[in-house]
Amino acid sequence: MKTRIGAVVGAITLIVAAVLVRGLLAGDGGDSPSRRSGERTPVVACSPGVEAVCEALAAEGAIAENPPTFDLDSDAATTGMLDDRRIDAWITWNPAGAVANEMSNDLEPWGDTTPVGSSPLVLASDSPLPKECDGPTIAWKCVDSAAFEAGVAVGDPSTIDGLLRTFPVAALVQRDLNFTDAASMNDVRTLLDIRGSVPTSMTSELSRAQAPGFYSAIVATAHGARRAKLAHTKPFAGTTMTLVVTVASTGAPTDWVRPAFELESVRTAVQDAGVDPDQATLEGAPAPGALSALRQEISP
């Protein structure tokens, strides 16, 4: 009798264990980052040009649906609020959060920053670069000569994308990085003026980089240039673009970031943004103060 009862109890135990395991597996889904019951899905925004990263995260259920887009020229950058919604995190280019904090009149809406992909900046072209670019490092005459025929694409310097891509060019003519020398800044403005088309983001410019009538060259990431099959590149010394998740300084959760950015669809979107998810680093970014100074002098 005792043996029979023991067998029944053992069978029930096995059934319960199987049901529990099945429930855990079903809840995990195998791909999406897990979220505790009742935990709010974070509201996350993207800077222009990297919207596909937000879309991939939303499709995986890692962030709230319909993620908004804004940049440094938006009040959302200096308040952390958009349409009466608190933004939990901003996917942007480092150090946009620190630049926005400097512009915020002591509100400082942005806190911790996590790098999710990086790549050094280069001057890239579908055609051979001019002979002025043959030296060991890029000099102003290299960029100036490359721009002569059809301009050099650097984006819109009022955005963090364009500001970061304009920075290494401006640094060639004003190495103290105060960007207050009128003659030097006029040289940079001339470069911007001869682009000949509406400023756009790096990702949209790379998608058209081999089209007839495009710019002579583009300031872009090395990773993005390779993916766009631009065969001729010259690196800028020590300047890296890094895609980051900058969370709100109000204590927004960050535990979703790492598992979400390990998802294959999200990694692909990060690579499409022009950076390598396996080389994420916060090193090599210009100082926020220098970027703020350049933005003040160069933005339209």
C-alpha positions as CSV (number, residue, x, y, z in Angstrom):
1,M,0.0,0.0,0.0
2,K,2.8,2.4,1.0
3,T,4.6,1.6,-2.3
4,R,1.4,2.4,-4.3
5,I,0.9,5.7,-2.5
6,G,4.6,6.6,-3.0
7,A,4.3,5.9,-6.7
8,V,1.2,8.1,-7.0
9,V,2.9,11.0,-5.1
10,G,6.0,10.6,-7.3
11,A,3.9,10.8,-10.5
12,I,2.0,13.9,-9.3
13,T,5.4,15.6,-8.5
14,L,6.7,14.9,-12.0
15,I,3.5,16.3,-13.6
16,V,3.7,19.5,-11.6
17,A,7.4,19.9,-12.4
18,A,6.7,19.5,-16.1
19,V,3.9,22.1,-16.0
20,L,6.1,24.6,-14.2
21,V,9.0,24.1,-16.7
22,R,6.6,24.4,-19.6
23,G,5.2,27.7,-18.2
24,L,8.7,29.1,-17.8
25,L,9.7,28.2,-21.3
26,A,6.5,29.7,-22.8
27,G,7.0,32.9,-20.8
28,D,10.6,33.3,-21.9
29,G,9.8,33.0,-25.6
30,G,13.5,32.2,-26.4
31,D,14.2,35.6,-27.9
32,S,12.7,38.5,-26.0
33,P,14.1,39.9,-22.8
34,S,12.0,38.8,-19.8
35,R,9.9,41.4,-17.9
36,R,8.4,40.9,-14.5
37,S,4.7,40.9,-14.2
38,G,3.3,44.5,-13.8
39,E,6.6,46.1,-14.8
40,R,6.1,49.1,-17.1
41,T,7.6,48.9,-20.6
42,P,10.1,51.7,-20.9
43,V,9.3,54.7,-23.2
44,V,12.4,55.1,-25.3
45,A,13.2,57.7,-28.0
46,C,15.7,57.7,-30.8
47,S,17.7,60.4,-32.6
48,P,17.0,60.9,-36.3
49,G,18.9,58.4,-38.4
50,V,18.8,55.5,-35.9
51,E,15.0,55.1,-35.8
52,A,15.4,51.5,-37.0
53,V,17.0,50.6,-33.7
54,C,14.0,51.8,-31.8
55,E,11.7,50.0,-34.2
56,A,13.6,46.7,-33.7
57,L,13.4,47.1,-29.9
58,A,9.6,47.8,-30.1
59,A,9.0,44.9,-32.4
60,E,10.7,42.6,-29.8
61,G,8.6,44.1,-27.0
62,A,11.7,45.5,-25.2
63,I,10.4,49.1,-25.3
64,A,7.0,50.8,-25.7
65,E,5.3,50.9,-29.2
66,N,5.6,53.9,-31.5
67,P,8.9,55.2,-30.1
68,P,9.3,59.0,-30.6
69,T,12.2,60.7,-32.4
70,F,14.0,63.9,-31.3
71,D,17.4,65.6,-31.3
72,L,19.3,68.4,-29.6
73,D,17.1,71.0,-31.2
74,S,14.0,69.6,-29.4
75,D,12.8,70.7,-26.0
76,A,12.6,67.0,-25.2
77,A,16.4,66.9,-25.2
78,T,16.7,69.5,-22.4
79,T,13.6,68.4,-20.4
80,G,13.3,64.7,-20.8
81,M,9.6,65.2,-21.6
82,L,7.8,64.8,-24.9
83,D,4.0,65.4,-25.3
84,D,3.6,65.2,-21.5
85,R,5.3,61.8,-21.4
86,R,8.4,61.2,-19.4
87,I,11.1,59.6,-21.7
88,D,12.9,56.8,-19.9
89,A,15.8,56.5,-22.3
90,W,17.2,58.1,-25.4
91,I,19.1,56.1,-28.1
92,T,21.5,58.6,-29.6
93,W,25.1,59.3,-30.3
94,N,27.5,59.9,-27.4
95,P,27.8,62.4,-25.8
96,A,24.3,63.8,-26.7
97,G,23.0,63.4,-23.1
98,A,25.9,65.4,-21.7
99,V,25.5,68.1,-24.3
100,A,21.8,68.3,-23.6
101,N,22.4,68.5,-19.9
102,E,24.7,71.5,-20.5
103,M,21.9,73.2,-22.5
104,S,19.2,72.4,-19.9
105,N,19.6,75.3,-17.4
106,D,20.5,72.9,-14.6
107,L,17.6,70.5,-15.2
108,E,20.1,67.8,-16.4
109,P,17.5,65.3,-17.5
110,W,20.0,62.6,-18.6
111,G,21.9,60.1,-16.5
112,D,23.9,56.9,-17.1
113,T,25.0,56.1,-20.6
114,T,25.5,52.5,-22.0
115,P,27.5,52.1,-25.3
116,V,25.9,49.6,-27.7
117,G,28.1,50.1,-30.8
118,S,31.1,52.1,-32.0
119,S,33.3,52.8,-35.0
120,P,36.0,55.3,-35.8
121,L,35.2,58.2,-38.1
122,V,36.8,58.3,-41.6
123,L,36.6,60.3,-44.8
124,A,35.1,57.9,-47.3
125,S,34.5,57.9,-51.0
126,D,33.4,55.6,-53.9
127,S,36.3,57.1,-55.9
128,P,40.0,57.5,-55.0
129,L,40.6,60.4,-52.7
130,P,42.7,63.4,-54.0
131,K,46.5,63.3,-53.8
132,E,46.3,65.8,-50.9
133,C,45.0,62.9,-48.8
134,D,48.1,60.8,-49.3
135,G,49.8,61.8,-46.0
136,P,49.9,59.7,-42.9
137,T,47.0,61.7,-41.3
138,I,44.1,63.8,-42.7
139,A,44.9,67.5,-43.0
140,W,42.6,70.4,-44.0
141,K,43.9,70.4,-47.6
142,C,42.7,66.8,-47.9
143,V,39.1,67.6,-46.9
144,D,39.1,70.9,-48.9
145,S,40.3,69.2,-52.0
146,A,37.8,66.3,-51.6
147,A,35.1,68.9,-51.3
148,F,36.1,70.8,-54.4
149,E,34.2,68.8,-57.0
150,A,30.9,67.9,-55.3
151,G,31.2,68.6,-51.6
152,V,31.8,66.5,-48.5
153,A,28.7,65.2,-46.7
154,V,28.8,65.9,-42.9
155,G,25.1,66.1,-42.1
156,D,23.3,68.8,-40.2
157,P,25.6,70.3,-37.5
158,S,22.5,71.2,-35.4
159,T,22.0,67.5,-34.8
160,I,24.2,65.2,-32.8
161,D,24.9,63.1,-35.9
162,G,26.1,66.1,-38.0
163,L,27.8,67.8,-35.1
164,L,30.0,64.7,-34.4
165,R,30.8,64.4,-38.1
166,T,31.6,68.1,-38.5
167,F,33.8,68.1,-35.4
168,P,36.9,66.3,-36.7
169,V,36.9,68.5,-39.8
170,A,36.6,71.7,-37.7
171,A,39.3,70.5,-35.4
172,L,41.7,70.4,-38.4
173,V,41.6,74.2,-38.6
174,Q,41.1,75.1,-35.0
175,R,43.1,72.7,-32.8
176,D,42.4,74.5,-29.5
177,L,38.7,73.4,-30.0
178,N,37.3,76.8,-28.8
179,F,36.0,77.3,-32.4
180,T,36.0,81.1,-32.0
181,D,38.5,82.0,-34.7
182,A,36.4,83.7,-37.4
183,A,38.6,82.9,-40.4
184,S,38.9,79.2,-39.5
185,M,35.1,78.9,-38.9
186,N,34.4,80.6,-42.2
187,D,36.5,77.8,-43.9
188,V,34.3,75.2,-42.2
189,R,31.1,77.1,-43.1
190,T,32.2,77.2,-46.7
191,L,32.6,73.4,-46.6
192,L,29.1,73.1,-45.3
193,D,27.7,75.5,-47.8
194,I,29.1,73.7,-50.8
195,R,27.4,70.4,-49.9
196,G,24.7,71.4,-52.4
197,S,21.8,69.4,-50.9
198,V,19.5,69.3,-47.8
199,P,21.4,68.0,-44.8
200,T,20.5,64.5,-43.8
201,S,21.7,61.8,-41.4
202,M,24.7,59.5,-41.9
203,T,22.6,56.5,-42.5
204,S,20.6,58.1,-45.3
205,E,23.7,59.6,-46.8
206,L,25.5,56.2,-46.8
207,S,22.5,54.7,-48.5
208,R,23.0,57.1,-51.4
209,A,26.8,57.2,-51.4
210,Q,27.2,55.5,-54.7
211,A,24.4,57.3,-56.5
212,P,25.3,59.5,-59.5
213,G,25.7,63.2,-58.5
214,F,26.3,62.4,-54.8
215,Y,29.0,64.2,-52.8
216,S,32.7,63.7,-53.6
217,A,33.1,62.2,-50.1
218,I,31.4,61.6,-46.8
219,V,32.5,61.8,-43.2
220,A,31.1,58.5,-41.8
221,T,32.0,55.7,-39.6
222,A,34.5,53.1,-40.9
223,H,31.9,50.3,-40.2
224,G,29.2,52.2,-42.1
225,A,31.6,52.9,-45.0
226,R,32.4,49.2,-45.3
227,R,28.7,48.2,-45.3
228,A,28.1,50.8,-48.0
229,K,31.0,49.4,-50.0
230,L,33.0,52.6,-50.1
231,A,36.4,51.4,-51.0
232,H,38.5,54.5,-50.3
233,T,38.8,55.7,-46.7
234,K,41.1,57.8,-44.6
235,P,40.8,57.8,-40.8
236,F,40.5,60.9,-38.6
237,A,42.8,60.7,-35.7
238,G,41.2,59.4,-32.5
239,T,37.5,60.3,-33.2
240,T,34.9,57.6,-32.6
241,M,31.1,57.6,-33.0
242,T,29.3,55.5,-30.4
243,L,25.6,54.7,-30.3
244,V,24.4,54.8,-26.7
245,V,21.4,54.3,-24.5
246,T,21.2,57.3,-22.2
247,V,18.6,56.9,-19.4
248,A,16.7,59.6,-17.6
249,S,18.4,60.9,-14.5
250,T,15.1,60.3,-12.6
251,G,16.1,56.7,-11.9
252,A,14.7,55.0,-15.0
253,P,15.4,51.2,-15.2
254,T,18.4,50.0,-17.1
255,D,18.2,46.2,-16.6
256,W,16.5,45.9,-20.0
257,V,19.3,47.4,-22.0
258,R,21.9,44.5,-22.2
259,P,19.5,41.6,-22.9
260,A,17.6,43.7,-25.5
261,F,20.7,44.6,-27.4
262,E,21.8,41.0,-27.6
263,L,18.8,40.2,-29.7
264,E,19.7,39.4,-33.3
265,S,17.2,41.8,-34.9
266,V,18.5,44.6,-32.7
267,R,22.1,43.9,-33.4
268,T,21.4,44.0,-37.1
269,A,19.7,47.4,-36.6
270,V,22.7,48.7,-34.7
271,Q,25.0,47.6,-37.5
272,D,22.7,49.3,-40.1
273,A,23.2,52.5,-38.0
274,G,26.9,52.3,-39.0
275,V,28.5,50.9,-35.8
276,D,29.8,47.6,-34.6
277,P,27.9,46.1,-31.6
278,D,31.0,44.1,-30.6
279,Q,33.2,47.2,-30.3
280,A,31.1,49.3,-28.1
281,T,33.2,51.9,-26.1
282,L,32.7,55.4,-24.6
283,E,36.3,56.3,-25.5
284,G,37.2,58.5,-28.5
285,A,34.2,60.9,-28.2
286,P,34.8,64.7,-28.3
287,A,34.3,66.5,-25.0
288,P,30.7,67.8,-24.5
289,G,32.0,71.3,-23.9
290,A,33.9,71.3,-27.3
291,L,30.8,70.0,-29.1
292,S,28.6,72.7,-27.5
293,A,31.1,75.4,-28.5
294,L,31.1,74.1,-32.1
295,R,27.4,73.9,-32.2
296,Q,27.0,77.5,-31.1
297,E,29.4,78.7,-33.8
298,I,28.3,76.5,-36.7
299,S,24.6,75.7,-36.4
300,P,22.3,77.6,-38.7
